[in-house]
Amino acid sequence: MNSNPTMRAALQTTVGDPDVLQVVDVPRPEPRPNEILVRVHAASLNPTDWKHRANGGFLGEPPFVLGWDLSGVVEAVGVGVARFRPGDEVIGMLSYPFGHGSHAEYVAAPARDFARKPASLDHVQAAALPLVSLTAWQALVENADVQPGQRVLVHAAAGGVGHVAVQIAKALGAYVIGTASGPKHDFLRELGVDEAIDYREVDFSEEVRDVDVVLDTIGRDTSTRSLRTLRSGGIVVSILPIGRPDFYEEADALGVRAVRMLVDSSRADLASITRLVDDGRLRPTIAETFPLEQIADAHRLGETGRTTGKIVVTMD
Ligand SMILES: NC(=O)c1ccc[n+]([C@@H]2O[C@H](COP(=O)([O-])OP(=O)(O)OC[C@H]3O[C@@H](n4cnc5c(N)ncnc54)[C@H](OP(=O)(O)O)[C@@H]3O)[C@@H](O)[C@H]2O)c1
């Protein structure tokens, strides 16, 4: 047995444009107590990947390997892991933000960050799910407590978070309004959206009223304008910086609630999401797949901000 195994990983040693990503050999990790070593088959990209690549974000100075989402097969388990065995197919979101590193052939991470891969999805589809569906679930269920019949406005409903949020909101029994540019409205209807708003043609804050819950995937001015769409007691859950210090005072004055959240790893939430998939209520859409060696192209595509669904890199 090789005592110094290596793996391919998308390493960057400096921040910058997509060309800073170099797919190179690095040491393969070992699972520590309570961790599993997973052979990654597919890993999706999220906007946080290109933001961190360009400016370091929460991680500061490189070197680092980005990537939080993955689907793969357990290769080995660390001391104390009883839930998984080698050969199990798993999905996971590495602890956000400091557990990054799924854009590689292997990851070693706490077993609690993983759940069984839904049997009806292949690795590419499964890798698309964790970060965006945890975000949507934690926004809609944990923060907003969406109830059947409530009106939910999902911004960027064709995007990674949005297209999953629409399906989760429908599964919760909500009436869903989604924003996207006109050519994406057929896609929105396929997802189950009840009303599609072309945000380029109309001001959503003039068109939409009496909303119980807004999932704000845009931030800044969209957060502020979203307050006006809410009925009294409604809530806007924002997943981006709002950029206005008086935002929360304005929400108070309007009699609505406003929160900003960051996604968090949760096996229980992943299990709820997996059940939705197994029940046929949630399915990710894949915009495009790239081999790991072409991850810079995957970043370039993502950075357009125009993709429908998710971008995935494959390691096989
Ligand atoms: N806080 C957290 O924990 C957390 C978690 C996940 C994501 N995020 C953040 O949430 C944002 C969305 O993430 P994502 O993965 O969904 O991104 P994404 O997949 O890259 O979003 C792309 C989509 O955004 C749509 N879009 C762009 N501008 C829009 C606008 N003004 N109104 C409506 N739709 C618009 C585009 O549709 P058109 O082509 O029709 O414009 C496209 O389909 C990112 O900034 C990400 O960093 C935060």
The ligand as an SDF file (V2000), in Angstrom:
LIG
                    3D

 48 52  0  0  0  0  0  0  0  0999 V2000
  -26.5120   32.9440    2.8870 N   0  0  0  0  0  0  0  0  0  0  0  0
  -26.3840   31.7390    2.4100 C   0  0  0  0  0  0  0  0  0  0  0  0
  -26.2210   30.7920    3.1720 O   0  0  0  0  0  0  0  0  0  0  0  0
  -26.4590   31.4880    0.9130 C   0  0  0  0  0  0  0  0  0  0  0  0
  -26.6680   30.1780    0.4790 C   0  0  0  0  0  0  0  0  0  0  0  0
  -26.7760   29.9600   -0.8930 C   0  0  0  0  0  0  0  0  0  0  0  0
  -26.6580   31.0290   -1.7790 C   0  0  0  0  0  0  0  0  0  0  0  0
  -26.4160   32.2730   -1.3070 N   0  0  0  0  0  0  0  0  0  0  0  0
  -26.3090   33.4090   -2.2510 C   0  0  0  0  0  0  0  0  0  0  0  0
  -27.5730   33.5230   -2.8930 O   0  0  0  0  0  0  0  0  0  0  0  0
  -27.3910   33.9890   -4.2250 C   0  0  0  0  0  0  0  0  0  0  0  0
  -28.1340   33.0730   -5.1810 C   0  0  0  0  0  0  0  0  0  0  0  0
  -27.4970   31.8160   -5.2010 O   0  0  0  0  0  0  0  0  0  0  0  0
  -27.8290   30.7830   -6.3720 P   0  0  0  0  0  0  0  0  0  0  0  0
  -27.0340   29.5620   -6.1320 O   0  0  0  0  0  0  0  0  0  0  0  0
  -29.2900   30.6480   -6.5210 O   0  0  0  0  0  0  0  0  0  0  0  0
  -27.2390   31.6050   -7.6160 O   0  0  0  0  0  0  0  0  0  0  0  0
  -27.2970   31.2950   -9.1870 P   0  0  0  0  0  0  0  0  0  0  0  0
  -27.7480   29.8910   -9.4060 O   0  0  0  0  0  0  0  0  0  0  0  0
  -26.0150   31.7230   -9.7770 O   0  0  0  0  0  0  0  0  0  0  0  0
  -28.4440   32.3000   -9.6930 O   0  0  0  0  0  0  0  0  0  0  0  0
  -28.5960   32.4370  -11.0790 C   0  0  0  0  0  0  0  0  0  0  0  0
  -30.0040   32.9050  -11.3670 C   0  0  0  0  0  0  0  0  0  0  0  0
  -30.2270   34.2100  -10.8310 O   0  0  0  0  0  0  0  0  0  0  0  0
  -31.2200   34.8380  -11.6400 C   0  0  0  0  0  0  0  0  0  0  0  0
  -31.1910   36.2710  -11.3940 N   0  0  0  0  0  0  0  0  0  0  0  0
  -30.1170   37.0960  -11.4470 C   0  0  0  0  0  0  0  0  0  0  0  0
  -30.4980   38.3470  -11.1020 N   0  0  0  0  0  0  0  0  0  0  0  0
  -31.8240   38.3190  -10.8270 C   0  0  0  0  0  0  0  0  0  0  0  0
  -32.7910   39.2770  -10.3990 C   0  0  0  0  0  0  0  0  0  0  0  0
  -32.4510   40.5630  -10.1860 N   0  0  0  0  0  0  0  0  0  0  0  0
  -34.0590   38.8600  -10.1670 N   0  0  0  0  0  0  0  0  0  0  0  0
  -34.4090   37.5780  -10.3630 C   0  0  0  0  0  0  0  0  0  0  0  0
  -33.5490   36.6140  -10.7850 N   0  0  0  0  0  0  0  0  0  0  0  0
  -32.2700   36.9800  -11.0160 C   0  0  0  0  0  0  0  0  0  0  0  0
  -30.8520   34.3990  -13.0310 C   0  0  0  0  0  0  0  0  0  0  0  0
  -32.0070   34.3700  -13.8180 O   0  0  0  0  0  0  0  0  0  0  0  0
  -32.1340   35.3300  -15.1070 P   0  0  0  0  0  0  0  0  0  0  0  0
  -31.1260   34.8150  -16.1010 O   0  0  0  0  0  0  0  0  0  0  0  0
  -33.5520   35.1680  -15.4920 O   0  0  0  0  0  0  0  0  0  0  0  0
  -31.7650   36.7130  -14.6270 O   0  0  0  0  0  0  0  0  0  0  0  0
  -30.2790   32.9810  -12.8560 C   0  0  0  0  0  0  0  0  0  0  0  0
  -31.2250   31.9690  -13.1840 O   0  0  0  0  0  0  0  0  0  0  0  0
  -25.8820   34.0550   -4.4560 C   0  0  0  0  0  0  0  0  0  0  0  0
  -25.4440   35.3810   -4.3080 O   0  0  0  0  0  0  0  0  0  0  0  0
  -25.3080   33.1870   -3.3460 C   0  0  0  0  0  0  0  0  0  0  0  0
  -23.9940   33.5650   -2.9630 O   0  0  0  0  0  0  0  0  0  0  0  0
  -26.3190   32.5330    0.0200 C   0  0  0  0  0  0  0  0  0  0  0  0
  1  2  1  0
  2  3  2  0
  2  4  1  0
  4  5  1  0
  4 48  2  0
  5  6  2  0
  6  7  1  0
  7  8  2  0
  8  9  1  0
  8 48  1  0
  9 10  1  0
  9 46  1  0
 10 11  1  0
 11 12  1  0
 11 44  1  0
 12 13  1  0
 13 14  1  0
 14 15  2  0
 14 16  1  0
 14 17  1  0
 17 18  1  0
 18 19  2  0
 18 20  1  0
 18 21  1  0
 21 22  1  0
 22 23  1  0
 23 24  1  0
 23 42  1  0
 24 25  1  0
 25 26  1  0
 25 36  1  0
 26 27  1  0
 26 35  1  0
 27 28  2  0
 28 29  1  0
 29 30  1  0
 29 35  2  0
 30 31  1  0
 30 32  2  0
 32 33  1  0
 33 34  2  0
 34 35  1  0
 36 37  1  0
 36 42  1  0
 37 38  1  0
 38 39  2  0
 38 40  1  0
 38 41  1  0
 42 43  1  0
 44 45  1  0
 44 46  1  0
 46 47  1  0
M  CHG  2   8   1  16  -1
M  END
$$$$
